[in-house]
Every structure is written in C-alpha cells, then in structure tokens.
Amino acid sequence: PIFGCDALGLVNEWNNKAHKMTGYSKEEVLGQNFVQVYITKEFRASVKRVLDDAFFGKETANFEFALFTKDNKRVEVLLNATTRRDV
C-alpha cells in the first residue's frame, strides 16, 4: 500500500491497495491523523518518529508496525518512509 502524510501527520495520500488492506476508503482517511487513528497503541510513538524523520529527509526502510483495519483487525505492515517533495 501507499499512503502519505503531511507535516502534521494528516493523511494526504491513500492508494487502492491501502483501501483493500484496511477497508478504509481514501475519502474516509484523508485529513485524519494517521498515527492516532490507525496505528495500534504500542507502535504510535515509533511510527510517529519514523514519519517525522521522513519529513525532515531521513528515510527508513523495512520498519514493521501494526495498524487497525476498518473492522478493528490488526494488520502487520512493512513501511519504507521517504520524503516526497513537490518540484
């Protein structure tokens, strides 16, 4: 899946694979705080740190964490966090 967050951690990109994996549509997640709403409690601090690092140019590869699906199931995800810059 591909998702994106802005500097405040709000979802600004959500592809079809993310929708299929979680059950949440793009319209449901856009503007939501990704870490607070979709990440399991034990991973919130570490996922926030990885996303913050990516925002400041420090990439992270193969970071494992769990998130919640729409039907409240736990799904393990492997994250590669990179900075997206609009040119």
PDB file of N, CA, C and O in Angstrom:
ATOM      1  N   PRO A   1       0.831  -1.206   0.000  1.00  0.00           N
ATOM      2  CA  PRO A   1       0.000   0.000   0.000  1.00  0.00           C
ATOM      3  C   PRO A   1       0.867   1.258   0.000  1.00  0.00           C
ATOM      4  O   PRO A   1       2.006   1.246   0.466  1.00  0.00           O
ATOM      5  N   ILE A   2       0.314   2.316  -0.520  1.00  0.00           N
ATOM      6  CA  ILE A   2       0.991   3.606  -0.496  1.00  0.00           C
ATOM      7  C   ILE A   2       0.080   4.593   0.218  1.00  0.00           C
ATOM      8  O   ILE A   2      -1.096   4.736  -0.116  1.00  0.00           O
ATOM      9  N   PHE A   3       0.651   5.271   1.208  1.00  0.00           N
ATOM     10  CA  PHE A   3      -0.073   6.340   1.882  1.00  0.00           C
ATOM     11  C   PHE A   3       0.899   7.480   2.106  1.00  0.00           C
ATOM     12  O   PHE A   3       2.114   7.282   2.111  1.00  0.00           O
ATOM     13  N   GLY A   4       0.364   8.665   2.290  1.00  0.00           N
ATOM     14  CA  GLY A   4       1.187   9.824   2.560  1.00  0.00           C
ATOM     15  C   GLY A   4       0.586  10.643   3.673  1.00  0.00           C
ATOM     16  O   GLY A   4      -0.628  10.659   3.874  1.00  0.00           O
ATOM     17  N   CYS A   5       1.469  11.336   4.407  1.00  0.00           N
ATOM     18  CA  CYS A   5       1.046  12.225   5.484  1.00  0.00           C
ATOM     19  C   CYS A   5       1.752  13.555   5.329  1.00  0.00           C
ATOM     20  O   CYS A   5       2.872  13.621   4.822  1.00  0.00           O
ATOM     21  N   ASP A   6       1.090  14.620   5.771  1.00  0.00           N
ATOM     22  CA  ASP A   6       1.725  15.936   5.749  1.00  0.00           C
ATOM     23  C   ASP A   6       2.527  16.151   7.033  1.00  0.00           C
ATOM     24  O   ASP A   6       2.661  15.233   7.842  1.00  0.00           O
ATOM     25  N   ALA A   7       3.052  17.346   7.220  1.00  0.00           N
ATOM     26  CA  ALA A   7       3.903  17.645   8.378  1.00  0.00           C
ATOM     27  C   ALA A   7       3.168  17.504   9.704  1.00  0.00           C
ATOM     28  O   ALA A   7       3.805  17.333  10.743  1.00  0.00           O
ATOM     29  N   LEU A   8       1.852  17.572   9.689  1.00  0.00           N
ATOM     30  CA  LEU A   8       1.058  17.422  10.910  1.00  0.00           C
ATOM     31  C   LEU A   8       0.632  15.975  11.149  1.00  0.00           C
ATOM     32  O   LEU A   8      -0.025  15.672  12.145  1.00  0.00           O
ATOM     33  N   GLY A   9       1.008  15.087  10.233  1.00  0.00           N
ATOM     34  CA  GLY A   9       0.629  13.682  10.368  1.00  0.00           C
ATOM     35  C   GLY A   9      -0.734  13.353   9.807  1.00  0.00           C
ATOM     36  O   GLY A   9      -1.261  12.266  10.045  1.00  0.00           O
ATOM     37  N   LEU A  10      -1.312  14.287   9.059  1.00  0.00           N
ATOM     38  CA  LEU A  10      -2.630  14.074   8.465  1.00  0.00           C
ATOM     39  C   LEU A  10      -2.485  13.374   7.117  1.00  0.00           C
ATOM     40  O   LEU A  10      -1.622  13.724   6.311  1.00  0.00           O
ATOM     41  N   VAL A  11      -3.328  12.395   6.888  1.00  0.00           N
ATOM     42  CA  VAL A  11      -3.255  11.614   5.652  1.00  0.00           C
ATOM     43  C   VAL A  11      -3.587  12.506   4.462  1.00  0.00           C
ATOM     44  O   VAL A  11      -4.609  13.193   4.454  1.00  0.00           O
ATOM     45  N   ASN A  12      -2.705  12.489   3.448  1.00  0.00           N
ATOM     46  CA  ASN A  12      -2.957  13.250   2.225  1.00  0.00           C
ATOM     47  C   ASN A  12      -2.823  12.392   0.964  1.00  0.00           C
ATOM     48  O   ASN A  12      -2.964  12.890  -0.153  1.00  0.00           O
ATOM     49  N   GLU A  13      -2.552  11.111   1.153  1.00  0.00           N
ATOM     50  CA  GLU A  13      -2.495  10.159   0.032  1.00  0.00           C
ATOM     51  C   GLU A  13      -2.873   8.787   0.560  1.00  0.00           C
ATOM     52  O   GLU A  13      -2.467   8.404   1.658  1.00  0.00           O
ATOM     53  N   TRP A  14      -3.655   8.042  -0.227  1.00  0.00           N
ATOM     54  CA  TRP A  14      -4.135   6.722   0.177  1.00  0.00           C
ATOM     55  C   TRP A  14      -4.498   5.976  -1.091  1.00  0.00           C
ATOM     56  O   TRP A  14      -5.489   6.310  -1.741  1.00  0.00           O
ATOM     57  N   ASN A  15      -3.713   4.970  -1.454  1.00  0.00           N
ATOM     58  CA  ASN A  15      -3.991   4.303  -2.721  1.00  0.00           C
ATOM     59  C   ASN A  15      -4.972   3.143  -2.552  1.00  0.00           C
ATOM     60  O   ASN A  15      -5.403   2.827  -1.443  1.00  0.00           O
ATOM     61  N   ASN A  16      -5.308   2.524  -3.671  1.00  0.00           N
ATOM     62  CA  ASN A  16      -6.298   1.452  -3.683  1.00  0.00           C
ATOM     63  C   ASN A  16      -5.855   0.245  -2.857  1.00  0.00           C
ATOM     64  O   ASN A  16      -6.682  -0.399  -2.212  1.00  0.00           O
ATOM     65  N   LYS A  17      -4.559  -0.065  -2.871  1.00  0.00           N
ATOM     66  CA  LYS A  17      -4.055  -1.187  -2.074  1.00  0.00           C
ATOM     67  C   LYS A  17      -4.243  -0.919  -0.575  1.00  0.00           C
ATOM     68  O   LYS A  17      -4.594  -1.829   0.176  1.00  0.00           O
ATOM     69  N   ALA A  18      -4.013   0.312  -0.142  1.00  0.00           N
ATOM     70  CA  ALA A  18      -4.257   0.676   1.260  1.00  0.00           C
ATOM     71  C   ALA A  18      -5.737   0.497   1.586  1.00  0.00           C
ATOM     72  O   ALA A  18      -6.085   0.022   2.668  1.00  0.00           O
ATOM     73  N   HIS A  19      -6.600   0.873   0.657  1.00  0.00           N
ATOM     74  CA  HIS A  19      -8.040   0.688   0.839  1.00  0.00           C
ATOM     75  C   HIS A  19      -8.383  -0.794   0.987  1.00  0.00           C
ATOM     76  O   HIS A  19      -9.110  -1.178   1.903  1.00  0.00           O
ATOM     77  N   LYS A  20      -7.860  -1.619   0.089  1.00  0.00           N
ATOM     78  CA  LYS A  20      -8.155  -3.058   0.142  1.00  0.00           C
ATOM     79  C   LYS A  20      -7.610  -3.702   1.416  1.00  0.00           C
ATOM     80  O   LYS A  20      -8.249  -4.588   1.983  1.00  0.00           O
ATOM     81  N   MET A  21      -6.440  -3.266   1.866  1.00  0.00           N
ATOM     82  CA  MET A  21      -5.823  -3.857   3.044  1.00  0.00           C
ATOM     83  C   MET A  21      -6.566  -3.484   4.329  1.00  0.00           C
ATOM     84  O   MET A  21      -6.701  -4.306   5.235  1.00  0.00           O
ATOM     85  N   THR A  22      -7.046  -2.241   4.402  1.00  0.00           N
ATOM     86  CA  THR A  22      -7.634  -1.746   5.651  1.00  0.00           C
ATOM     87  C   THR A  22      -9.150  -1.668   5.651  1.00  0.00           C
ATOM     88  O   THR A  22      -9.777  -1.682   6.711  1.00  0.00           O
ATOM     89  N   GLY A  23      -9.742  -1.587   4.466  1.00  0.00           N
ATOM     90  CA  GLY A  23     -11.185  -1.395   4.384  1.00  0.00           C
ATOM     91  C   GLY A  23     -11.600   0.064   4.394  1.00  0.00           C
ATOM     92  O   GLY A  23     -12.765   0.382   4.155  1.00  0.00           O
ATOM     93  N   TYR A  24     -10.643   0.968   4.673  1.00  0.00           N
ATOM     94  CA  TYR A  24     -10.940   2.405   4.673  1.00  0.00           C
ATOM     95  C   TYR A  24     -10.736   2.981   3.284  1.00  0.00           C
ATOM     96  O   TYR A  24      -9.706   2.744   2.653  1.00  0.00           O
ATOM     97  N   SER A  25     -11.714   3.735   2.805  1.00  0.00           N
ATOM     98  CA  SER A  25     -11.585   4.387   1.508  1.00  0.00           C
ATOM     99  C   SER A  25     -10.724   5.648   1.644  1.00  0.00           C
ATOM    100  O   SER A  25     -10.505   6.153   2.745  1.00  0.00           O
ATOM    101  N   LYS A  26     -10.255   6.127   0.527  1.00  0.00           N
ATOM    102  CA  LYS A  26      -9.455   7.350   0.507  1.00  0.00           C
ATOM    103  C   LYS A  26     -10.236   8.508   1.124  1.00  0.00           C
ATOM    104  O   LYS A  26      -9.682   9.307   1.880  1.00  0.00           O
ATOM    105  N   GLU A  27     -11.514   8.591   0.800  1.00  0.00           N
ATOM    106  CA  GLU A  27     -12.351   9.671   1.316  1.00  0.00           C
ATOM    107  C   GLU A  27     -12.476   9.618   2.839  1.00  0.00           C
ATOM    108  O   GLU A  27     -12.575  10.657   3.491  1.00  0.00           O
ATOM    109  N   GLU A  28     -12.471   8.420   3.400  1.00  0.00           N
ATOM    110  CA  GLU A  28     -12.582   8.271   4.855  1.00  0.00           C
ATOM    111  C   GLU A  28     -11.318   8.698   5.594  1.00  0.00           C
ATOM    112  O   GLU A  28     -11.402   9.224   6.704  1.00  0.00           O
ATOM    113  N   VAL A  29     -10.165   8.481   5.002  1.00  0.00           N
ATOM    114  CA  VAL A  29      -8.915   8.719   5.726  1.00  0.00           C
ATOM    115  C   VAL A  29      -8.286  10.079   5.462  1.00  0.00           C
ATOM    116  O   VAL A  29      -7.547  10.578   6.310  1.00  0.00           O
ATOM    117  N   LEU A  30      -8.554  10.695   4.313  1.00  0.00           N
ATOM    118  CA  LEU A  30      -7.936  11.986   4.008  1.00  0.00           C
ATOM    119  C   LEU A  30      -8.231  12.989   5.119  1.00  0.00           C
ATOM    120  O   LEU A  30      -9.380  13.178   5.518  1.00  0.00           O
ATOM    121  N   GLY A  31      -7.169  13.628   5.611  1.00  0.00           N
ATOM    122  CA  GLY A  31      -7.313  14.627   6.662  1.00  0.00           C
ATOM    123  C   GLY A  31      -7.304  14.069   8.075  1.00  0.00           C
ATOM    124  O   GLY A  31      -7.282  14.834   9.040  1.00  0.00           O
ATOM    125  N   GLN A  32      -7.320  12.736   8.215  1.00  0.00           N
ATOM    126  CA  GLN A  32      -7.274  12.107   9.538  1.00  0.00           C
ATOM    127  C   GLN A  32      -5.828  11.997  10.014  1.00  0.00           C
ATOM    128  O   GLN A  32      -4.907  11.900   9.204  1.00  0.00           O
ATOM    129  N   ASN A  33      -5.638  12.012  11.330  1.00  0.00           N
ATOM    130  CA  ASN A  33      -4.302  11.824  11.884  1.00  0.00           C
ATOM    131  C   ASN A  33      -3.959  10.347  11.793  1.00  0.00           C
ATOM    132  O   ASN A  33      -4.550   9.525  12.492  1.00  0.00           O
ATOM    133  N   PHE A  34      -3.004  10.009  10.935  1.00  0.00           N
ATOM    134  CA  PHE A  34      -2.682   8.616  10.652  1.00  0.00           C
ATOM    135  C   PHE A  34      -2.279   7.848  11.904  1.00  0.00           C
ATOM    136  O   PHE A  34      -2.810   6.768  12.164  1.00  0.00           O
ATOM    137  N   VAL A  35      -1.359   8.386  12.673  1.00  0.00           N
ATOM    138  CA  VAL A  35      -0.828   7.679  13.838  1.00  0.00           C
ATOM    139  C   VAL A  35      -1.899   7.503  14.913  1.00  0.00           C
ATOM    140  O   VAL A  35      -2.072   6.402  15.436  1.00  0.00           O
ATOM    141  N   GLN A  36      -2.613   8.566  15.244  1.00  0.00           N
ATOM    142  CA  GLN A  36      -3.584   8.498  16.335  1.00  0.00           C
ATOM    143  C   GLN A  36      -4.809   7.650  16.012  1.00  0.00           C
ATOM    144  O   GLN A  36      -5.378   7.011  16.898  1.00  0.00           O
ATOM    145  N   VAL A  37      -5.209   7.645  14.756  1.00  0.00           N
ATOM    146  CA  VAL A  37      -6.446   6.953  14.383  1.00  0.00           C
ATOM    147  C   VAL A  37      -6.215   5.510  13.944  1.00  0.00           C
ATOM    148  O   VAL A  37      -7.024   4.639  14.264  1.00  0.00           O
ATOM    149  N   TYR A  38      -5.134   5.238  13.222  1.00  0.00           N
ATOM    150  CA  TYR A  38      -4.990   3.940  12.566  1.00  0.00           C
ATOM    151  C   TYR A  38      -3.879   3.038  13.099  1.00  0.00           C
ATOM    152  O   TYR A  38      -3.826   1.860  12.747  1.00  0.00           O
ATOM    153  N   ILE A  39      -3.002   3.562  13.930  1.00  0.00           N
ATOM    154  CA  ILE A  39      -1.876   2.769  14.416  1.00  0.00           C
ATOM    155  C   ILE A  39      -2.187   2.210  15.799  1.00  0.00           C
ATOM    156  O   ILE A  39      -2.759   2.900  16.644  1.00  0.00           O
ATOM    157  N   THR A  40      -1.806   0.950  16.024  1.00  0.00           N
ATOM    158  CA  THR A  40      -2.009   0.346  17.333  1.00  0.00           C
ATOM    159  C   THR A  40      -1.184   1.100  18.374  1.00  0.00           C
ATOM    160  O   THR A  40      -0.115   1.633  18.075  1.00  0.00           O
ATOM    161  N   LYS A  41      -1.699   1.131  19.591  1.00  0.00           N
ATOM    162  CA  LYS A  41      -1.125   1.967  20.651  1.00  0.00           C
ATOM    163  C   LYS A  41       0.370   1.729  20.867  1.00  0.00           C
ATOM    164  O   LYS A  41       1.128   2.685  21.034  1.00  0.00           O
ATOM    165  N   GLU A  42       0.799   0.470  20.865  1.00  0.00           N
ATOM    166  CA  GLU A  42       2.209   0.194  21.164  1.00  0.00           C
ATOM    167  C   GLU A  42       3.169   0.678  20.083  1.00  0.00           C
ATOM    168  O   GLU A  42       4.372   0.763  20.327  1.00  0.00           O
ATOM    169  N   PHE A  43       2.657   0.998  18.885  1.00  0.00           N
ATOM    170  CA  PHE A  43       3.521   1.453  17.795  1.00  0.00           C
ATOM    171  C   PHE A  43       3.398   2.951  17.512  1.00  0.00           C
ATOM    172  O   PHE A  43       4.126   3.472  16.667  1.00  0.00           O
ATOM    173  N   ARG A  44       2.503   3.648  18.192  1.00  0.00           N
ATOM    174  CA  ARG A  44       2.256   5.061  17.859  1.00  0.00           C
ATOM    175  C   ARG A  44       3.509   5.923  17.947  1.00  0.00           C
ATOM    176  O   ARG A  44       3.798   6.675  17.017  1.00  0.00           O
ATOM    177  N   ALA A  45       4.254   5.832  19.037  1.00  0.00           N
ATOM    178  CA  ALA A  45       5.438   6.689  19.199  1.00  0.00           C
ATOM    179  C   ALA A  45       6.490   6.390  18.144  1.00  0.00           C
ATOM    180  O   ALA A  45       7.075   7.312  17.575  1.00  0.00           O
ATOM    181  N   SER A  46       6.737   5.125  17.878  1.00  0.00           N
ATOM    182  CA  SER A  46       7.781   4.769  16.911  1.00  0.00           C
ATOM    183  C   SER A  46       7.371   5.112  15.481  1.00  0.00           C
ATOM    184  O   SER A  46       8.207   5.559  14.697  1.00  0.00           O
ATOM    185  N   VAL A  47       6.104   4.912  15.127  1.00  0.00           N
ATOM    186  CA  VAL A  47       5.646   5.270  13.782  1.00  0.00           C
ATOM    187  C   VAL A  47       5.695   6.784  13.604  1.00  0.00           C
ATOM    188  O   VAL A  47       6.103   7.271  12.549  1.00  0.00           O
ATOM    189  N   LYS A  48       5.285   7.528  14.621  1.00  0.00           N
ATOM    190  CA  LYS A  48       5.359   8.987  14.535  1.00  0.00           C
ATOM    191  C   LYS A  48       6.802   9.439  14.330  1.00  0.00           C
ATOM    192  O   LYS A  48       7.060  10.337  13.529  1.00  0.00           O
ATOM    193  N   ARG A  49       7.731   8.832  15.037  1.00  0.00           N
ATOM    194  CA  ARG A  49       9.147   9.179  14.905  1.00  0.00           C
ATOM    195  C   ARG A  49       9.641   8.901  13.479  1.00  0.00           C
ATOM    196  O   ARG A  49      10.344   9.727  12.898  1.00  0.00           O
ATOM    197  N   VAL A  50       9.281   7.753  12.918  1.00  0.00           N
ATOM    198  CA  VAL A  50       9.688   7.406  11.553  1.00  0.00           C
ATOM    199  C   VAL A  50       9.103   8.399  10.546  1.00  0.00           C
ATOM    200  O   VAL A  50       9.802   8.836   9.632  1.00  0.00           O
ATOM    201  N   LEU A  51       7.830   8.756  10.707  1.00  0.00           N
ATOM    202  CA  LEU A  51       7.204   9.709   9.790  1.00  0.00           C
ATOM    203  C   LEU A  51       7.812  11.104   9.944  1.00  0.00           C
ATOM    204  O   LEU A  51       8.042  11.796   8.952  1.00  0.00           O
ATOM    205  N   ASP A  52       8.069  11.513  11.181  1.00  0.00           N
ATOM    206  CA  ASP A  52       8.721  12.810  11.401  1.00  0.00           C
ATOM    207  C   ASP A  52      10.107  12.836  10.774  1.00  0.00           C
ATOM    208  O   ASP A  52      10.490  13.817  10.136  1.00  0.00           O
ATOM    209  N   ASP A  53      10.859  11.752  10.957  1.00  0.00           N
ATOM    210  CA  ASP A  53      12.194  11.665  10.349  1.00  0.00           C
ATOM    211  C   ASP A  53      12.107  11.792   8.832  1.00  0.00           C
ATOM    212  O   ASP A  53      12.898  12.509   8.219  1.00  0.00           O
ATOM    213  N   ALA A  54      11.153  11.104   8.232  1.00  0.00           N
ATOM    214  CA  ALA A  54      10.995  11.157   6.771  1.00  0.00           C
ATOM    215  C   ALA A  54      10.687  12.575   6.314  1.00  0.00           C
ATOM    216  O   ALA A  54      11.187  13.026   5.284  1.00  0.00           O
ATOM    217  N   PHE A  55       9.873  13.266   7.077  1.00  0.00           N
ATOM    218  CA  PHE A  55       9.535  14.641   6.715  1.00  0.00           C
ATOM    219  C   PHE A  55      10.782  15.521   6.670  1.00  0.00           C
ATOM    220  O   PHE A  55      10.864  16.452   5.869  1.00  0.00           O
ATOM    221  N   PHE A  56      11.748  15.219   7.532  1.00  0.00           N
ATOM    222  CA  PHE A  56      12.981  16.004   7.575  1.00  0.00           C
ATOM    223  C   PHE A  56      14.112  15.382   6.765  1.00  0.00           C
ATOM    224  O   PHE A  56      15.273  15.762   6.920  1.00  0.00           O
ATOM    225  N   GLY A  57      13.769  14.415   5.888  1.00  0.00           N
ATOM    226  CA  GLY A  57      14.738  13.886   4.947  1.00  0.00           C
ATOM    227  C   GLY A  57      15.457  12.621   5.364  1.00  0.00           C
ATOM    228  O   GLY A  57      16.288  12.119   4.608  1.00  0.00           O
ATOM    229  N   LYS A  58      15.168  12.086   6.542  1.00  0.00           N
ATOM    230  CA  LYS A  58      15.803  10.845   6.989  1.00  0.00           C
ATOM    231  C   LYS A  58      14.891   9.669   6.643  1.00  0.00           C
ATOM    232  O   LYS A  58      13.831   9.495   7.243  1.00  0.00           O
ATOM    233  N   GLU A  59      15.312   8.876   5.679  1.00  0.00           N
ATOM    234  CA  GLU A  59      14.495   7.757   5.213  1.00  0.00           C
ATOM    235  C   GLU A  59      14.666   6.540   6.110  1.00  0.00           C
ATOM    236  O   GLU A  59      15.719   6.340   6.716  1.00  0.00           O
ATOM    237  N   THR A  60      13.622   5.738   6.184  1.00  0.00           N
ATOM    238  CA  THR A  60      13.627   4.499   6.961  1.00  0.00           C
ATOM    239  C   THR A  60      13.138   3.381   6.060  1.00  0.00           C
ATOM    240  O   THR A  60      12.139   3.541   5.358  1.00  0.00           O
ATOM    241  N   ALA A  61      13.835   2.246   6.073  1.00  0.00           N
ATOM    242  CA  ALA A  61      13.440   1.095   5.251  1.00  0.00           C
ATOM    243  C   ALA A  61      13.080  -0.082   6.141  1.00  0.00           C
ATOM    244  O   ALA A  61      13.695  -0.306   7.184  1.00  0.00           O
ATOM    245  N   ASN A  62      12.080  -0.824   5.712  1.00  0.00           N
ATOM    246  CA  ASN A  62      11.679  -2.083   6.336  1.00  0.00           C
ATOM    247  C   ASN A  62      11.352  -1.953   7.819  1.00  0.00           C
ATOM    248  O   ASN A  62      11.812  -2.750   8.637  1.00  0.00           O
ATOM    249  N   PHE A  63      10.558  -0.949   8.158  1.00  0.00           N
ATOM    250  CA  PHE A  63      10.103  -0.740   9.520  1.00  0.00           C
ATOM    251  C   PHE A  63       8.758  -1.451   9.685  1.00  0.00           C
ATOM    252  O   PHE A  63       7.808  -1.152   8.961  1.00  0.00           O
ATOM    253  N   GLU A  64       8.672  -2.377  10.620  1.00  0.00           N
ATOM    254  CA  GLU A  64       7.444  -3.153  10.832  1.00  0.00           C
ATOM    255  C   GLU A  64       6.597  -2.535  11.936  1.00  0.00           C
ATOM    256  O   GLU A  64       7.102  -2.147  12.989  1.00  0.00           O
ATOM    257  N   PHE A  65       5.288  -2.451  11.668  1.00  0.00           N
ATOM    258  CA  PHE A  65       4.342  -1.971  12.678  1.00  0.00           C
ATOM    259  C   PHE A  65       2.963  -2.549  12.385  1.00  0.00           C
ATOM    260  O   PHE A  65       2.744  -3.169  11.344  1.00  0.00           O
ATOM    261  N   ALA A  66       2.050  -2.339  13.306  1.00  0.00           N
ATOM    262  CA  ALA A  66       0.683  -2.840  13.145  1.00  0.00           C
ATOM    263  C   ALA A  66      -0.283  -1.666  13.047  1.00  0.00           C
ATOM    264  O   ALA A  66      -0.107  -0.639  13.703  1.00  0.00           O
ATOM    265  N   LEU A  67      -1.304  -1.839  12.216  1.00  0.00           N
ATOM    266  CA  LEU A  67      -2.373  -0.845  12.149  1.00  0.00           C
ATOM    267  C   LEU A  67      -3.709  -1.544  12.249  1.00  0.00           C
ATOM    268  O   LEU A  67      -3.800  -2.768  12.157  1.00  0.00           O
ATOM    269  N   PHE A  68      -4.762  -0.733  12.441  1.00  0.00           N
ATOM    270  CA  PHE A  68      -6.115  -1.266  12.568  1.00  0.00           C
ATOM    271  C   PHE A  68      -6.852  -1.187  11.239  1.00  0.00           C
ATOM    272  O   PHE A  68      -6.734  -0.202  10.510  1.00  0.00           O
ATOM    273  N   THR A  69      -7.615  -2.233  10.929  1.00  0.00           N
ATOM    274  CA  THR A  69      -8.482  -2.205   9.761  1.00  0.00           C
ATOM    275  C   THR A  69      -9.827  -1.621  10.173  1.00  0.00           C
ATOM    276  O   THR A  69     -10.081  -1.390  11.355  1.00  0.00           O
ATOM    277  N   LYS A  70     -10.672  -1.388   9.199  1.00  0.00           N
ATOM    278  CA  LYS A  70     -11.989  -0.824   9.474  1.00  0.00           C
ATOM    279  C   LYS A  70     -12.809  -1.729  10.386  1.00  0.00           C
ATOM    280  O   LYS A  70     -13.608  -1.243  11.187  1.00  0.00           O
ATOM    281  N   ASP A  71     -12.618  -3.042  10.270  1.00  0.00           N
ATOM    282  CA  ASP A  71     -13.352  -3.967  11.140  1.00  0.00           C
ATOM    283  C   ASP A  71     -12.558  -4.323  12.398  1.00  0.00           C
ATOM    284  O   ASP A  71     -12.775  -5.361  13.022  1.00  0.00           O
ATOM    285  N   ASN A  72     -11.618  -3.413  12.753  1.00  0.00           N
ATOM    286  CA  ASN A  72     -10.854  -3.481  14.001  1.00  0.00           C
ATOM    287  C   ASN A  72      -9.920  -4.682  14.112  1.00  0.00           C
ATOM    288  O   ASN A  72      -9.621  -5.146  15.212  1.00  0.00           O
ATOM    289  N   LYS A  73      -9.467  -5.179  12.972  1.00  0.00           N
ATOM    290  CA  LYS A  73      -8.460  -6.238  12.975  1.00  0.00           C
ATOM    291  C   LYS A  73      -7.082  -5.594  12.921  1.00  0.00           C
ATOM    292  O   LYS A  73      -6.916  -4.475  12.437  1.00  0.00           O
ATOM    293  N   ARG A  74      -6.112  -6.318  13.423  1.00  0.00           N
ATOM    294  CA  ARG A  74      -4.726  -5.846  13.438  1.00  0.00           C
ATOM    295  C   ARG A  74      -4.018  -6.411  12.206  1.00  0.00           C
ATOM    296  O   ARG A  74      -4.082  -7.612  11.943  1.00  0.00           O
ATOM    297  N   VAL A  75      -3.340  -5.536  11.450  1.00  0.00           N
ATOM    298  CA  VAL A  75      -2.618  -5.938  10.246  1.00  0.00           C
ATOM    299  C   VAL A  75      -1.166  -5.482  10.396  1.00  0.00           C
ATOM    300  O   VAL A  75      -0.895  -4.328  10.730  1.00  0.00           O
ATOM    301  N   GLU A  76      -0.243  -6.404  10.144  1.00  0.00           N
ATOM    302  CA  GLU A  76       1.181  -6.070  10.184  1.00  0.00           C
ATOM    303  C   GLU A  76       1.581  -5.448   8.846  1.00  0.00           C
ATOM    304  O   GLU A  76       1.213  -5.941   7.780  1.00  0.00           O
ATOM    305  N   VAL A  77       2.345  -4.353   8.926  1.00  0.00           N
ATOM    306  CA  VAL A  77       2.743  -3.601   7.744  1.00  0.00           C
ATOM    307  C   VAL A  77       4.254  -3.397   7.770  1.00  0.00           C
ATOM    308  O   VAL A  77       4.849  -3.210   8.831  1.00  0.00           O
ATOM    309  N   LEU A  78       4.858  -3.434   6.602  1.00  0.00           N
ATOM    310  CA  LEU A  78       6.279  -3.141   6.449  1.00  0.00           C
ATOM    311  C   LEU A  78       6.377  -1.783   5.751  1.00  0.00           C
ATOM    312  O   LEU A  78       5.922  -1.623   4.619  1.00  0.00           O
ATOM    313  N   LEU A  79       6.971  -0.817   6.434  1.00  0.00           N
ATOM    314  CA  LEU A  79       6.996   0.568   5.963  1.00  0.00           C
ATOM    315  C   LEU A  79       8.369   0.968   5.445  1.00  0.00           C
ATOM    316  O   LEU A  79       9.393   0.684   6.066  1.00  0.00           O
ATOM    317  N   ASN A  80       8.367   1.630   4.301  1.00  0.00           N
ATOM    318  CA  ASN A  80       9.550   2.314   3.783  1.00  0.00           C
ATOM    319  C   ASN A  80       9.138   3.796   3.716  1.00  0.00           C
ATOM    320  O   ASN A  80       8.333   4.185   2.869  1.00  0.00           O
ATOM    321  N   ALA A  81       9.687   4.597   4.601  1.00  0.00           N
ATOM    322  CA  ALA A  81       9.309   6.010   4.702  1.00  0.00           C
ATOM    323  C   ALA A  81      10.318   6.885   3.989  1.00  0.00           C
ATOM    324  O   ALA A  81      11.515   6.844   4.274  1.00  0.00           O
ATOM    325  N   THR A  82       9.815   7.679   3.056  1.00  0.00           N
ATOM    326  CA  THR A  82      10.668   8.594   2.301  1.00  0.00           C
ATOM    327  C   THR A  82       9.981   9.964   2.235  1.00  0.00           C
ATOM    328  O   THR A  82       8.771  10.082   2.428  1.00  0.00           O
ATOM    329  N   THR A  83      10.771  10.970   1.962  1.00  0.00           N
ATOM    330  CA  THR A  83      10.249  12.319   1.813  1.00  0.00           C
ATOM    331  C   THR A  83       9.778  12.519   0.381  1.00  0.00           C
ATOM    332  O   THR A  83      10.501  12.208  -0.565  1.00  0.00           O
ATOM    333  N   ARG A  84       8.588  13.028   0.225  1.00  0.00           N
ATOM    334  CA  ARG A  84       8.092  13.395  -1.109  1.00  0.00           C
ATOM    335  C   ARG A  84       8.156  14.903  -1.215  1.00  0.00           C
ATOM    336  O   ARG A  84       7.601  15.626  -0.388  1.00  0.00           O
ATOM    337  N   ARG A  85       8.826  15.356  -2.223  1.00  0.00           N
ATOM    338  CA  ARG A  85       8.965  16.796  -2.432  1.00  0.00           C
ATOM    339  C   ARG A  85       8.295  17.167  -3.739  1.00  0.00           C
ATOM    340  O   ARG A  85       8.515  16.540  -4.776  1.00  0.00           O
ATOM    341  N   ASP A  86       7.465  18.211  -3.664  1.00  0.00           N
ATOM    342  CA  ASP A  86       6.848  18.747  -4.882  1.00  0.00           C
ATOM    343  C   ASP A  86       7.866  19.669  -5.535  1.00  0.00           C
ATOM    344  O   ASP A  86       8.396  20.585  -4.906  1.00  0.00           O
ATOM    345  N   VAL A  87       8.127  19.408  -6.812  1.00  0.00           N
ATOM    346  CA  VAL A  87       9.131  20.213  -7.534  1.00  0.00           C
ATOM    347  C   VAL A  87       8.447  21.212  -8.418  1.00  0.00           C
ATOM    348  O   VAL A  87       9.114  21.984  -9.108  1.00  0.00           O
TER     349      VAL A  87
END
